[in-house]
Every structure is written in C-alpha cells, then in structure tokens.
Amino acid sequence: MSMNGEYLRVTPEELPRALKDPEWALDLAEEIQDVQEDIETTPAEARHFTTYQTWNLLDFLLKRSAFPVDIVHGEEPFAEADDWGYGPPQYVTADRVRLAATP
C-alpha cells in the first residue's frame, strides 16, 4: 500500500459548489477520474492528475527551491471534517495557481 498524490482541476464555477457540498465534489472527482481512465487525454486537457508516490519528493524539492505556492499539499482547507483517503483535501486558489504558473 502506498500514498499517492491526487489532484483535480475544477472550473471557477465548480469551486464554490464544491466548497459548499464536499460530497458533490468527491462524486465529481471520482467521475472525472473514471472518464479519464476510459479515454486518453493530453496533460493540458486532463482534469485529474496523480503524482503516485513522488508527491513527497516533489514537496521536498519545491520547498528547497523556495517555491512560493504549496502545490503539493494545497493551501486552503477544504471539507475539513472529511477524510478522502489520507486526510481532508485542500485546494489552491486561482490567484495562487497563476502565481505558481508564472515563470
């Protein structure tokens, strides 16, 4: 058994609904993951992404490089009372994603 990093890209319209209704968000995440298993998507099109077991290595390297955004664990608490496998999920706001994507 291993811990995998799992990530889901949501739209600006989906995020508020997900924050209000974590069960809907979990269903959405599972649905998107199932769809992507059945069809091949490019990284730019993919909404679900996994780092498998490399999440810890990525976290170590990004912290060592003083990366400004915690893209590995997320920054904002989400569904704090829920455990989606390895604890409650977290998210990164759109502004922080833009910062992380800026060269």
Backbone as CSV, one residue per row, in Angstrom:
resi,resn,N_x,N_y,N_z,CA_x,CA_y,CA_z,C_x,C_y,C_z
1,MET,0.841,-1.177,0.000,0.000,0.000,0.000,0.882,1.234,0.000
2,SER,0.448,2.238,-0.743,1.244,3.453,-0.830,0.341,4.673,-0.846
3,MET,0.939,5.806,-0.532,0.216,7.071,-0.568,0.482,7.745,-1.910
4,ASN,-0.573,8.083,-2.616,-0.454,8.745,-3.909,-0.955,10.173,-3.814
5,GLY,-0.295,11.085,-4.514,-0.786,12.453,-4.632,-1.828,12.498,-5.731
6,GLU,-3.025,12.955,-5.406,-4.126,13.033,-6.369,-4.583,14.484,-6.473
7,TYR,-4.761,14.959,-7.700,-5.108,16.350,-7.936,-6.266,16.439,-8.919
8,LEU,-7.143,17.410,-8.710,-8.283,17.624,-9.585,-8.366,19.102,-9.945
9,ARG,-8.451,19.377,-11.229,-8.624,20.753,-11.698,-10.120,21.014,-11.831
10,VAL,-10.600,22.049,-11.168,-12.013,22.414,-11.251,-12.141,23.783,-11.892
11,THR,-13.334,24.062,-12.398,-13.588,25.357,-13.018,-13.905,26.386,-11.932
12,PRO,-13.824,27.669,-12.264,-14.202,28.697,-11.286,-15.655,28.550,-10.829
13,GLU,-16.516,28.001,-11.671,-17.907,27.789,-11.300,-18.067,26.582,-10.377
14,GLU,-17.228,25.589,-10.547,-17.330,24.378,-9.731,-16.788,24.559,-8.320
15,LEU,-15.789,25.404,-8.144,-15.155,25.535,-6.834,-16.125,25.970,-5.732
16,PRO,-16.917,27.025,-5.908,-17.833,27.397,-4.821,-18.820,26.275,-4.468
17,ARG,-19.303,25.579,-5.488,-20.227,24.468,-5.216,-19.506,23.364,-4.446
18,ALA,-18.284,23.076,-4.832,-17.516,22.034,-4.153,-17.269,22.400,-2.691
19,LEU,-16.986,23.675,-2.431,-16.743,24.112,-1.058,-18.001,24.001,-0.203
20,LYS,-19.156,24.235,-0.809,-20.427,24.138,-0.080,-20.904,22.697,0.066
21,ASP,-20.539,21.847,-0.887,-21.052,20.480,-0.928,-19.917,19.494,-1.200
22,PRO,-19.136,19.151,-0.169,-17.995,18.254,-0.359,-18.373,16.882,-0.928
23,GLU,-19.556,16.398,-0.624,-19.967,15.100,-1.194,-20.089,15.201,-2.711
24,TRP,-20.650,16.317,-3.195,-20.729,16.542,-4.637,-19.320,16.591,-5.223
25,ALA,-18.411,17.241,-4.533,-17.029,17.366,-5.020,-16.353,16.002,-5.119
26,LEU,-16.573,15.156,-4.129,-15.985,13.816,-4.173,-16.575,13.024,-5.334
27,ASP,-17.881,13.124,-5.528,-18.513,12.445,-6.665,-17.951,12.963,-7.985
28,LEU,-17.765,14.287,-8.101,-17.190,14.885,-9.304,-15.779,14.358,-9.545
29,ALA,-14.980,14.320,-8.499,-13.606,13.830,-8.623,-13.578,12.382,-9.115
30,GLU,-14.429,11.545,-8.549,-14.473,10.138,-8.951,-14.966,9.989,-10.386
31,GLU,-15.960,10.801,-10.770,-16.496,10.752,-12.134,-15.431,11.161,-13.155
32,ILE,-14.736,12.243,-12.874,-13.685,12.709,-13.786,-12.572,11.674,-13.887
33,GLN,-12.187,11.092,-12.771,-11.146,10.073,-12.786,-11.586,8.868,-13.611
34,ASP,-12.827,8.437,-13.462,-13.337,7.297,-14.231,-13.344,7.589,-15.727
35,VAL,-13.767,8.798,-16.104,-13.811,9.175,-17.520,-12.410,9.171,-18.106
36,GLN,-11.463,9.722,-17.369,-10.085,9.789,-17.877,-9.439,8.422,-17.986
37,GLU,-9.892,7.455,-17.214,-9.354,6.106,-17.338,-9.792,5.465,-18.650
38,ASP,-10.973,5.889,-19.160,-11.531,5.300,-20.367,-11.070,5.977,-21.654
39,ILE,-10.628,7.236,-21.567,-10.177,7.946,-22.763,-8.801,8.538,-22.506
40,GLU,-8.029,8.644,-23.557,-6.695,9.230,-23.428,-6.794,10.745,-23.527
41,THR,-6.202,11.444,-22.562,-6.212,12.902,-22.571,-4.780,13.415,-22.515
42,THR,-4.579,14.568,-23.103,-3.273,15.207,-23.001,-3.158,15.851,-21.619
43,PRO,-1.960,16.132,-21.154,-1.830,16.797,-19.854,-2.593,18.122,-19.785
44,ALA,-2.647,18.873,-20.878,-3.362,20.150,-20.873,-4.870,19.950,-20.745
45,GLU,-5.386,18.840,-21.243,-6.824,18.558,-21.181,-7.231,17.854,-19.894
46,ALA,-6.308,17.165,-19.278,-6.627,16.338,-18.112,-7.104,17.188,-16.939
47,ARG,-8.107,16.682,-16.254,-8.606,17.368,-15.052,-8.182,16.613,-13.800
48,HIS,-7.847,15.359,-13.939,-7.339,14.564,-12.819,-5.879,14.248,-13.110
49,PHE,-5.071,14.340,-12.071,-3.643,14.070,-12.208,-3.164,13.396,-10.937
50,THR,-2.274,12.440,-11.091,-1.665,11.812,-9.924,-0.149,11.862,-10.036
51,THR,0.488,12.074,-8.912,1.949,12.018,-8.865,2.415,10.665,-8.333
52,TYR,1.438,9.782,-8.080,1.734,8.486,-7.469,2.528,8.717,-6.194
53,GLN,3.652,8.032,-6.022,4.391,8.168,-4.766,5.426,9.307,-4.784
54,THR,5.528,10.038,-5.870,6.559,11.094,-5.940,6.152,12.395,-5.262
55,TRP,4.948,12.462,-4.698,4.488,13.705,-4.079,5.457,14.185,-3.002
56,ASN,5.997,13.289,-2.210,6.897,13.688,-1.124,8.212,14.244,-1.678
57,LEU,8.735,13.627,-2.723,9.951,14.131,-3.363,9.695,15.509,-3.971
58,LEU,8.564,15.668,-4.663,8.225,16.974,-5.238,8.121,18.039,-4.158
59,ASP,7.474,17.702,-3.052,7.348,18.641,-1.941,8.725,19.046,-1.422
60,PHE,9.613,18.088,-1.230,10.964,18.359,-0.749,11.703,19.306,-1.700
61,LEU,11.666,18.994,-3.001,12.388,19.815,-3.974,11.807,21.225,-4.082
62,LEU,10.490,21.334,-4.082,9.875,22.661,-4.189,10.160,23.507,-2.947
63,LYS,10.141,22.898,-1.780,10.469,23.653,-0.561,11.926,24.093,-0.574
64,ARG,12.817,23.221,-1.044,14.243,23.576,-1.115,14.479,24.731,-2.074
65,SER,13.641,24.837,-3.111,13.810,25.912,-4.088,13.009,27.160,-3.710
66,ALA,12.385,27.140,-2.528,11.576,28.267,-2.030,10.423,28.591,-2.980
67,PHE,9.816,27.554,-3.546,8.671,27.748,-4.438,7.566,28.453,-3.651
68,PRO,6.923,29.481,-4.224,6.026,30.326,-3.443,4.644,29.748,-3.130
69,VAL,4.285,28.616,-3.738,2.941,28.063,-3.573,3.057,26.587,-3.198
70,ASP,2.265,26.153,-2.231,2.270,24.738,-1.858,1.337,23.974,-2.795
71,ILE,1.859,23.642,-3.973,1.049,22.937,-4.953,0.974,21.439,-4.668
72,VAL,1.774,20.949,-3.773,1.746,19.517,-3.447,0.622,19.208,-2.471
73,HIS,0.530,19.944,-1.385,-0.471,19.666,-0.350,-1.700,20.563,-0.443
74,GLY,-1.607,21.656,-1.186,-2.685,22.637,-1.212,-2.488,23.629,-0.086
75,GLU,-3.254,24.711,-0.117,-3.061,25.771,0.869,-4.310,26.107,1.669
76,GLU,-5.467,25.850,1.121,-6.714,26.213,1.785,-7.441,24.958,2.258
77,PRO,-7.918,24.962,3.498,-8.658,23.787,3.981,-9.961,23.615,3.219
78,PHE,-10.282,22.388,2.940,-11.474,22.052,2.180,-12.078,20.799,2.801
79,ALA,-13.321,20.863,3.148,-14.010,19.700,3.728,-13.206,19.161,4.916
80,GLU,-12.908,20.041,5.868,-12.020,19.692,6.977,-12.462,18.456,7.750
81,ALA,-13.757,18.238,7.844,-14.243,17.100,8.625,-14.182,15.799,7.837
82,ASP,-13.941,15.872,6.540,-13.951,14.678,5.700,-12.539,14.154,5.481
83,ASP,-12.436,12.857,5.360,-11.174,12.201,5.048,-11.358,11.494,3.715
84,TRP,-10.635,11.935,2.699,-10.779,11.361,1.365,-9.701,10.312,1.097
85,GLY,-9.131,9.759,2.108,-8.133,8.708,1.914,-6.914,8.911,2.788
86,TYR,-6.330,10.094,2.751,-5.141,10.385,3.554,-5.320,11.693,4.305
87,GLY,-6.524,11.958,4.696,-6.827,13.181,5.408,-7.736,14.066,4.589
88,PRO,-8.108,15.213,5.144,-9.002,16.123,4.428,-8.314,16.742,3.215
89,PRO,-9.049,16.945,2.136,-8.451,17.579,0.958,-8.223,19.068,1.184
90,GLN,-7.318,19.618,0.399,-7.058,21.055,0.406,-7.025,21.534,-1.036
91,TYR,-7.099,22.844,-1.219,-7.078,23.381,-2.579,-6.182,24.606,-2.649
92,VAL,-5.930,25.023,-3.889,-5.138,26.214,-4.172,-6.051,27.160,-4.948
93,THR,-6.112,28.416,-4.531,-6.971,29.387,-5.211,-6.434,29.691,-6.615
94,ALA,-7.310,30.245,-7.453,-6.925,30.578,-8.825,-5.760,31.572,-8.856
95,ASP,-5.764,32.557,-7.967,-4.659,33.522,-7.927,-3.338,32.854,-7.589
96,ARG,-3.380,31.904,-6.662,-2.150,31.209,-6.286,-1.686,30.252,-7.395
97,VAL,-2.642,29.677,-8.133,-2.280,28.843,-9.292,-1.572,29.700,-10.335
98,ARG,-2.114,30.909,-10.585,-1.466,31.818,-11.529,-0.042,32.150,-11.092
99,LEU,0.136,32.405,-9.802,1.473,32.677,-9.275,2.400,31.484,-9.488
100,ALA,1.903,30.297,-9.237,2.722,29.089,-9.406,3.087,28.875,-10.870
101,ALA,2.211,29.278,-11.786,2.444,29.058,-13.211,3.293,30.150,-13.842
102,THR,3.555,31.224,-13.106,4.347,32.335,-13.654,5.827,31.986,-13.612
103,PRO,6.496,32.074,-14.772,7.935,31.737,-14.798,8.780,32.731,-14.041
